[in-house]
């Protein structure tokens, strides 16, 4: 049974409580809901002998706190047997060591330096597993190319494209240290959308919020190209003549069943036929008129919902008058084919695409459009981290073809500088499908695995031991990595019972000491001193290629400590049996 026991001393005497799934004040002893009871917070936040205080001002001192495991009691570092004997319990933690200096730029190794020193007219693929320094090499190369251009008094404009806001912030920090304060760094999707608004002024201002996975998968698939020739010299029907050119083509591409059937056929089984209905339905909504526009004769103050949102928000028509980020590469493909007019847009002498394995062929081609004549590319990535199946990543040969740069060199970096060897080896075993969590305590504490009796025991373990780790190493950056945003919110609420974690879902990483809760999708390219991955159960982490890759990415964010937890049996991703 997933329960705890809390003994406290107050000004009214000693009290004993059971920590459980729901509050029951008339039980003996009283039961406190571990997720919501104010007093139950003392169970997670205060150790034996430590004071606690409630928001009401009442407080006391914790005498003892235990997790109940059968007839045994489990504490932070003790196990009390039924016969009264006590045994020490190892505390999950990395080896003690000094903090690392994050302010200094690393010195490149010879292979990294060779990539930086390539001729200026050569584009580069820099491949390698997590932690080999791909992003660092790409930025050092930008700095080198900038200096070479300045020496020749030649114009040089560079762009760095990254997949997430968190990686954009980290890249900005590194670029500033390299003396590149003017370097343009952007999240790929945001950059493409901004570029599209310049090129296609008729596009709506808003992006849709309700595109399903099937819609996104179809719009990113290169099979869309088989129908784009239809729009060369094409004119819309009279009913749609008032639509902007870009919008009319999107309507008759993604709203036309015959064209969508041709896309499905060309995808060779990678797209289901049911995606046709999903795309058509989504497209119809996008071309609806918003309620605000339909009721423009009504006073504007009366067209605001009570919650301050748009009237269509949360309704089936919330995506009225929107477009999708996935539409943008398709529109630029139409420009290349002469089906839409070309607009004057900024061009770049060098473009870095970080985590390039996450970009679809259509997206890479749209990025290639921004390359100046004779310009070069640095394409950085790791084929092991192709975590997005809708990117349809088939390898670097195809990626290079889409970007259309002339001369290429490929370098694979082999030396990992982020994770200690035990973490790297475990991550590779996950990727290669033969992972096995170590026994507790493990031979090397760098990878620690804890099986708990339930959600309460898992939450208590994280609160107690991460608090102890922060006390020992106050400089540590600790990331608790969830599977989804909903999972992250739940973990954040549970950890907030005993810690003060930050919830980061929008990329607002500060790279400061402390505990953050985030998702696997948000941490691409980042690193932390310690990584915690909870809820590694068979149901939550089944054998699915996408989850295998996501777990690999999460594990390889850790520098010197990876802590895995499960409240049940272990996921088959980390347990061979």
N, C-alpha and C positions, 0 to 999 in steps of 0.2 A: 504494500500500500504506500502511495506517494504522500507521506506526511512528515511533519517536523514537530519538535517540541521546544518551547520557549519558556524559560524560567527567569522571572524578573523580580527585582526588589524595588518597592515603591514606598512612599511615606505611609501607606496603609498596610504594609507588610509584604510578604512574599506571595507571588502569584505564579501559577503554571498554566500554560495554554497549549493547545494542539494547533498546529498550522496545517490547514487542509484546503479542500476544494471550495468550501462554502462556510460562511459564518453561522454558528449555532451557539447562541449565548447561554442557552439553558442546559447545555451538555456539561458533563463533569469529566475532565476539565473543559472549560469553554473552548470552542473551535473558532479559529479566525481564518477568514478567506485570505489566502496568501497573495492574491493579486490585488485586492481592494482594501483590506482592513488597514486603517492607519497604524494600529499597534503592531500588526504583522510586519511592518517595515523595519521595526527594530530587529527582527529575526535576520534580515538580510544586511542591515547597515551597521549594527553594533556587535562587536565581539564580546566574549565573556569578560566581565569586569569593566566594560565601557558604558558610559551613560548614553541615554537616548532622550529625545524630547519630541513630543507630538505637537502638531500645529495648534492644539488647544492650550498649550503651555504646560500640560501635564508631562511627567517624565519619570525616569527611574534609572536603574542600572541593570544591565543584562547579567544574570548569574551564569546561565548555561544556555546553549542553543545546539540542537542536535537534529540530524535527519534520522528518521526511524526506518531501519531496514530489518524487517522481521523482529527478532528479539534483541537486535543489536542497535546501538546508537553510534552515528557517524558524525564527527565534528570536523573542524577545519583540518586538524592534524592528528586527531585521535580517533580510535575506534574502541568503544566500550562494549565488551562482550556481555552476554547474559549473566555470567558468573561473577561479573565485576572486574575482570581483568581488563587492562587497557593496553592497547598497542598503538604505536605511532603510525600515522598515515602519511605517505609522501604527498607533499603539496605540488600540484602542477605548476611548473615554472621553468624558465630557461636558466642556463648557467649564469651566474653573476658575472658582470663585466662592465667596463667603462662605457659611457655614452659615445656614440660616433659623432664626428665633426661633420655636420651637414653644410657648413658654410663654405668649405673648400671644394673647388672643382677637382675631380679626379684626373690623374695623369693617364693618358691613353696608352694601351699596350701596343706593340708593333703592328698587329693585325688591324686594330682599330685605326691606328694612324695611317696605315696604308690606304684604308677606305677614304679617309679625309683628304689625302694627298693626291687622289686620282685627278687626271686632267680635267680642266674646267668644262670641256665640251662633252664629257662623259656622264651619262646617267647611271645611277647606282641602285642595285637591289641589295639591301643589307638584311640578311636573314639570321635567325638564331633564336634559341629558346629564351624564356623569360630571364631577365637579369643580366644579359650579356652586354648591355650598353647600346642598344640600337638607337634609341632616341638621342642619347648623348652623342653618338657618332654623327647622326644627321645634323644636329645643331652645331657641332664642331665644324662640319663640312660647310654649313652655311656661313659661319664666321670666316673660314678660310677663303671661300669664294668671294665674300664681301671684300676682304683685304686685297685679294688679287685684282678685283675690278677697280678698287680705289687706286691701286698702284698704277693702273693704266688709264685713270681718269675716265672710266667707263661707267655708264649707268648700270645699276644692279638692283633689281627689286625681287625680293624673295617672299615666299608664303609658306607657312607651316600649317598643315591641316591635321587635326587630331579627332578622335571619335567622341570624346566626352569633355564636359566642362572641367572635371577634375584634372584631366591630363593637360588641358589648355592652361590651367593655372600653374601646374608644375612646370610646364614648358616655358611659361613666361618667366618664372623664377630663374631657371637655368639660362635662358637667353639673356636676361639682364646681367647675370654674372659673367657672361661671355662678352659683354659690351655690345649687345644688339638690342638697345632699347626701342628702336624703330621697327624691328622685325614684326611683320604681320602674322598673328597666330589666331586661328579660328577653329571652331568646331565645324566639321564637314557639312552637316545638314544645314546649320544656320548660314554658313557661307554660301552654299548653293541656293538657298531660298532668297537670300539678299541679292545675289547675282541675277536670279530669275526675275525679281521685281524690277530690276533695272532693264532687263532685256524684254520683258513682256508686261508692259504697264497695265494691261487689262486684267491681270490676275487679281483675285480677291486679296484683301489684307490678311485674312485669317487662314491659318492651317486647320485642317479637320482634327477632331479629337477622337472620333469613333471608328477609324479605319481598323478593320479586323485583321488578324494574322493572314487570312487568305487573300485579302485585298492587297496587303503590303507585299506578300510573296509573289503575286502575279505581276504587280507593277514593277518590281525589281528584276523580274526574270528577263534574260536577254532574248527570249522568244518573242517578246513584244515587237522586236525589230521586223518580224516577218510581215507585219501589216502596215508599217509606217510608209512604205512606198505608195500606198493608196492615196496619201494626202499630197503628193506632188502634183501641182496644178489643180488641186481639188477646190471646189467652192461649196460652202454650206447651203443647205436648203433655205428657202426664203424665210421660213419660220425662225431660223437661227441667225439671220443676217445681222441682227443687232448685237449678237455676242462678240466679244473680242476674239481676234483670230486664234489666240492660244486656247481660249476656253472652248471655242467651237470644235477644235480638233480633239481636245480631251473628251468632250461630250460624245463625239462620234467615234472615238476609239474605244473608250471604256464603257460606253453605254450601248454599243452595238454588239448584239449576240453573235452574229456571223464572224465578226473580227475576233471576238474573244474565243470562239471555238477554234479558229485558226491558231491563235496563241497557245491554247491548251494542247492542240495536236503537235505543234512544233516543240513543246516542252518535253516531249518524250517521257511522259509519266511523272515528271517532277511537280506538276500542278494537277490538283483534282478537278474534275468537271464541275463540282459544286461551287468552285470559285467563281464561275461565270455569274451565277445568281447573286452571290455576295457583292461582286464588283458592280454589277448593274444597279443593284439596290442602293449601294453607297453613292454611286454616281448620280442617280436620280435625286437623292437628297441634297447633294452638293450644288445642284443647279436649281434648287427651290429658292424662292424669295424669302428673306428673313421676315419674321413677324414685325420687326421695327419698320421695315420698308413697306410692308403691306399696310401698316397703320400709320404712315407718315403724316396723315392729316390730324392725328391725335397729338395733344400736347406732349412734348418729349418727357416731361417730368412724370407722366403717367405710364410711360413705357419702361419703367425700371422695376424689376421684381423686388420683392421684400428683402431678398438676400443680396441685392445689389448686382446680380448677374443678369445676362441677357435673357429675354423672355423665352428663347428657344433652348436655353441651357437645361440639360437633363431631360429633354424631350426627344422624340424620334427625329425631329428636324433640327437638332442642335448643330449639325454640320451644314446647314443651309448656307449657300454662298461662301464656300471654302474650297481649298484645293489641298492636295497631299504633297508632302516633301518628295515622295516617290514620283510625282508627276514631273518634277523639274528636269531630271536627266532625260526623260522622254521628249520634253520640249526642245532641249538643246540638240537631241538627235534629229528632230525634225528640221532644225535650223541647218545642220550639216548636210541634210538631204535636199535643201532648197525648198522645203515645204512651209517654212516660216522665214521671214526676213531676218537678216543678221543685224545686230545692234553693236555699236562701239562700246566695248567693255574693257576694264583693266586687264593687262597681260603681265606675266611674271617671267623673270629670267630663270628662276629656279623655284620648284615646288617640292616641298617635303610632304609625303603622305605617310603619317605614322599609323601603325596597326593596319597596314594596307590590305591584309587578308579579310578585313571586315567590309570592304567596299565592293559593290556589285560591278559587273562589267559596264553597265550604263553609267554608273556614277564615275567610274574611272575615266570613261570617254568624255564626260562633261568636264571633269577636272582638266583633262588634256586640252580642252578648248581654250583654257586660260593660259596655256604655255606660249610664251613669245617665240618667234621664229629663231631656231637655234638654241632654245632654252633647254634646260636639263631638269631631271627629276631625281629625288632620293625616295625610294620606295622601301620603307622599313616595316618589318613584320615577322611573324612566326607562324608557319603553316600549322603548328600544333594548336594555336590559339584561334582557329577559324570557328569561333563560337556562334556565329550567326549563319544558319543554314540558308537564309534568304539572300545572302551575299553571293551564293553560287560560285564560291572561290574554287578555281580549278588549277591554280598554280601560278607561278610568277611569269611564265611564258605568255599566258593569256592576258595577265595584267599589263605587261609591257606593251603588248600589241594594242591594247585599248588606249594607252597613254600617248603612243605615237612619237615618242622621242627617238632619236636616231641611233646613237651609240650607247651601249650598255656594258656595265661590268657587274658581276655578282660576287658578293663576299658573304660567307657564312661565319659568324662569330661563334666560337666554341667555349670560351671561358666565362663561366657565370660569376658575377661579382656581387649579386644581391643576396641570394639565399645560401646558407651554409649547406655543405654536401648532403647531409641527411634529409633536409627538406627538398632539395633538388631531386634526390633519388626517389623519394616518396612521390613527388609530383609526376615524375616520369612513369612510375609504376601505375599511377592512376590513368595516365594517358594511354599506356600500353595494356591496360585492363588486367593487371596482375597485382593490384595493391592489396596490402594486408596491414591493418592497424597493428601497432606494437602492443605488447602487454603493458600493464600499468603496475609499477613504474617502468618506463622504457629503458633500454640500454643507453640510448642517447636522448637526453631530455629535449632536444631540438624539435622532435615530433612526439607529442604527447596525446594519448587517446583515453578518454574517460567515458565509460558507460554508466549512465545514471538510472535510477529507479523510476523516473518520470519527469514531467515538466518542472515540478517544484524542485526536485533534486538538482536538475540541470541549472535552473535559475540560481539556486543557492550556491552551487559550485562556482558558477561564473562570478557572482557577486563577491563571494568570500575570497576566492583566489586572485581575481583581478585586482581587488582592493589591496591585497597583500603585495602583489607585484608592483602596483603603483607606489606603494609606500617604500618598497625596496629600491625601485628604479623610477623616480618621478619624471625622468626625461623620456620615458618610453611613449611611442606612438602605437596604440593598440587598435586594430580594426576588427570588429565583430561583423562578419560577412553573412548576409542573409541571401536567400534565393530570390525573393521578390520584394517589391516595396511593401506589400501587405505583411509579409514575414518580418521585414525590418521594423515596421511599426510595432508589431507585437513584441519582438525581442527588446526594442527600446523601452517599451512600457515595463516589461519584466525586469530588465536590468536597472531601471530607474528606481526600483525598490531599494537597492543597496548601493548604487553608484550614481554618478552624474554624467552619463554618456551624452554625446551629441548625436542627433539623427541627421545624416547627410544623404539626401535623395536627389538633390538638384545640382550636385557637383561642387557645393560650397565647402571644399576641403581647405583647412587652414594650415595643415602640416605642422601642428603643434602637439605637445605632449598631452596625453589623455586617452580616453576611450571614445571611439566613434562607432556607430552602427550604420552600415551602408549595405549596398547590394553588389552582387558579382558583376552586374552590368556597368556599374559606375566606377569600377576600380581599374579598368584597363590601363596598363602602363604605369601604375602607381606602385609604391612600395611602403611598407610599414615595418616597424621593429618586430611586432608580434601580430599574428592573425589568428582569430578564433572562428571556427566554423561549427555552429551548433545544429541540432536536429538532423543529424546524418542518419536518418532512418530509411528502411526499404521503401516506405510509401512516399516519403518526401524527396528522396534521391534514388529513384529507380534507374535501371540500366537504360539510359537514353543518351545517344551521342551528344546532344546539346548539353546535357547536365554533366557528362564526363568532361567535356571541354571547359565548362564553367567552373567545375571543381578544380581542374588543373590551374586555371587562371587564378582562382582565389588562393590556392595553396602557394603559388609562386609569388604572391605579394609579400610573403613573410621574409624578413631578413634572418632572424636567428631563433624564432620560436613559432611553431604551428601547433595549435591546440584544437583537437577534434572532439566533439561531444555528441552523444546520442541519448535520448530519454527512453529508448527501446532497444531493439536489436540494431546491429550495424547495417548500413546500406551495402548492397552487393558491390557498389563502386569502390569500397574500401575494405571489404572482407571477402576473401576468396570463397569461403564456404557458403 
